[in-house]
Amino acid sequence: MDVDRFLPLKAPVHLILLSLAEHDAHGYGLVQEVETRSNGRVSLETGPLYRHLKRLSDDGLVEDADPPPEDAGADRRRKYYRLTPLGRRVLTAETGRLAELVEAGRRLDLIGDGAGA
Amino acid sequence: MAGSAGRTASGSSEETPRVFLWLLRVYPPEFRRRFAVDMCGTFRARLARARGRGMVAVAGFWVRSVTHAILYGFAERIAAAPLAARPNDGAASRDGASGAVGWRERIGRFGRELRMGLRGLRRRPGLSVAAILALGLGIGLTATTFSIAWGTIFRGLPFERASELVHFERENVEEGLPLAVTPHDYRDWRERQTTFVDLGAYVEALAHLTDGSGSIRRMWGVFIDPQSFELLRVRPAAGRVFDADDAVPGAPDVILLAHSAWQNEFGADADIVGRTIELNGAPTTVIGVMPEGFGFPVAEQFWRPLRLDFGRGRRALRSRSLDLSLGPVPLGFGRARLRAA
């Protein structure tokens, strides 16, 4: 499947996929991960979070997962999510796209303390 | 760090408020079947975190939750409507992750979906009533938020010299995340600070009251430091407030009742002080009734002595974890020395 049709990713979607690339998580775990990864700049509310998750699930980028063994004492009904192979390819493509942009900025000396000087 | 945060914080284990369960009905059944349980878990965890940041944060949280449930719930219903009048644009372009659709088409599609949604509402009057009620609830919550802001920020708290009262909490400033205040932190702050007359702390509590007939009623209140009532400059309408002995772990269970709880739960019993009631299955002595209108911090029905157990593992209690089960997380307040006698 052509992953380019999913690009560019919105920032919250990108952060959700990045979080799931590291490990499976439930909804509130993703809220915390996204806040941490964005240094508090992106705060996912409940409504938008599950709208994103539904879209990602419908598009086959994310799928349901079993709770990890260490969460045996938690609410077993909670849904965990994991990245699909397609989701990982989309994330890789988006990361590559951003890396190209960063490299272009680096060549123009737009990164770092002396940027634009 | 990120790896642990995603797995361990499963949120509060308390029940999901009925209002949120009702709001979930705005979403289409298929969406609820897939996500409702996890949404409830996330909602509970976020609500618990908002409670840790004070009542204004809780009010804001409710306003956002109601607004989002209405907006996104109806958006999902429109998206789940029959697609006959919708161009076959494929799932990815509906996603919003892709920016390939032009703005003219977006506006046109929005208009078509809006009309389709309105027709759907007319066809389903029950849903329309639910929408109107949800909007009314949202407006009501907004008005409540304004009332709280008006009462706390503009009009001031209903306490003597209220401008000297401050609320404090602990936060990771760099990440803007609330952190637990452990009993040891609180003790250290209280012993070492010189800015305030004294500090007080409270922890939200839920209690189940059993009467002679076997019926069980739920009451909301707080565990609170004995010195808090002196800090708030409030005296009981009957009986006494807590003293230091009441806060010693293992002391007999005692309770202070709000005026409203005294009237509603105990029929304004004139002999309530000294009476033993059954609270959470344990005999508990009523030592006083607070004056009418007093409900610190919000509208509590009872107060019980906060007993901080410093014998528990210091290392565990100093954990950064937000997990409430680690121990009490006091929400603190103090009275500044501005004009203290």
Boltz contact constraints between the chains, C-beta under 6 A:
constraints:
  - contact:
      token1: [A, 5]
      token2: [B, 92]
      max_distance: 6.0
  - contact:
      token1: [A, 5]
      token2: [B, 98]
      max_distance: 6.0
  - contact:
      token1: [A, 6]
      token2: [B, 92]
      max_distance: 6.0
  - contact:
      token1: [A, 6]
      token2: [B, 97]
      max_distance: 6.0
  - contact:
      token1: [A, 9]
      token2: [B, 97]
      max_distance: 6.0
  - contact:
      token1: [A, 10]
      token2: [B, 97]
      max_distance: 6.0
  - contact:
      token1: [A, 13]
      token2: [B, 97]
      max_distance: 6.0
  - contact:
      token1: [A, 22]
      token2: [B, 3]
      max_distance: 6.0
  - contact:
      token1: [A, 23]
      token2: [B, 3]
      max_distance: 6.0
  - contact:
      token1: [A, 25]
      token2: [B, 6]
      max_distance: 6.0
  - contact:
      token1: [A, 26]
      token2: [B, 38]
      max_distance: 6.0
  - contact:
      token1: [A, 27]
      token2: [B, 38]
      max_distance: 6.0
  - contact:
      token1: [A, 27]
      token2: [B, 42]
      max_distance: 6.0
  - contact:
      token1: [A, 28]
      token2: [B, 11]
      max_distance: 6.0
  - contact:
      token1: [A, 28]
      token2: [B, 42]
      max_distance: 6.0
  - contact:
      token1: [A, 28]
      token2: [B, 45]
      max_distance: 6.0
  - contact:
      token1: [A, 29]
      token2: [B, 6]
      max_distance: 6.0
  - contact:
      token1: [A, 29]
      token2: [B, 7]
      max_distance: 6.0
  - contact:
      token1: [A, 32]
      token2: [B, 5]
      max_distance: 6.0
  - contact:
      token1: [A, 32]
      token2: [B, 9]
      max_distance: 6.0
  - contact:
      token1: [A, 33]
      token2: [B, 2]
      max_distance: 6.0
  - contact:
      token1: [A, 33]
      token2: [B, 5]
      max_distance: 6.0
  - contact:
      token1: [A, 33]
      token2: [B, 6]
      max_distance: 6.0
  - contact:
      token1: [A, 36]
      token2: [B, 2]
      max_distance: 6.0
  - contact:
      token1: [A, 36]
      token2: [B, 5]
      max_distance: 6.0
  - contact:
      token1: [A, 40]
      token2: [B, 175]
      max_distance: 6.0
  - contact:
      token1: [A, 40]
      token2: [B, 176]
      max_distance: 6.0
  - contact:
      token1: [A, 45]
      token2: [B, 64]
      max_distance: 6.0
  - contact:
      token1: [A, 45]
      token2: [B, 68]
      max_distance: 6.0
  - contact:
      token1: [A, 46]
      token2: [B, 39]
      max_distance: 6.0
  - contact:
      token1: [A, 46]
      token2: [B, 42]
      max_distance: 6.0
  - contact:
      token1: [A, 46]
      token2: [B, 43]
      max_distance: 6.0
  - contact:
      token1: [A, 47]
      token2: [B, 68]
      max_distance: 6.0
  - contact:
      token1: [A, 47]
      token2: [B, 72]
      max_distance: 6.0
  - contact:
      token1: [A, 50]
      token2: [B, 35]
      max_distance: 6.0
  - contact:
      token1: [A, 50]
      token2: [B, 39]
      max_distance: 6.0
  - contact:
      token1: [A, 51]
      token2: [B, 72]
      max_distance: 6.0
  - contact:
      token1: [A, 55]
      token2: [B, 95]
      max_distance: 6.0
  - contact:
      token1: [A, 58]
      token2: [B, 91]
      max_distance: 6.0
  - contact:
      token1: [A, 59]
      token2: [B, 91]
      max_distance: 6.0
  - contact:
      token1: [A, 59]
      token2: [B, 92]
      max_distance: 6.0
  - contact:
      token1: [A, 59]
      token2: [B, 95]
      max_distance: 6.0
  - contact:
      token1: [A, 74]
      token2: [B, 10]
      max_distance: 6.0
  - contact:
      token1: [A, 77]
      token2: [B, 37]
      max_distance: 6.0
  - contact:
      token1: [A, 78]
      token2: [B, 38]
      max_distance: 6.0
  - contact:
      token1: [A, 78]
      token2: [B, 41]
      max_distance: 6.0
  - contact:
      token1: [A, 79]
      token2: [B, 38]
      max_distance: 6.0
